[in-house]
């Protein structure tokens, strides 16, 4: 079963509000409420969070920002 939570990423102009969905396989997908941003992250073979899919352009800091939010909340 998928879990969802609200998250906010720091945008270049303003915060980006959205919903994070956790899949059963440890993949987290962020979708902004306005539809402008999608970001999917997962842990790599070394246990580090990395971007595996998403819209362009994106800020590299979003991976860590999102990982911190899902680590605390889920």
Secondary structure, DSSP 8 states (H G I E B T S, - for coil): --EEEEEEEE-SSSEEEEEEEE-TTS-EEEEETTSS-EEEEEE-TTS-EEEEEE-SS--THHHHHHHHHHHHH-
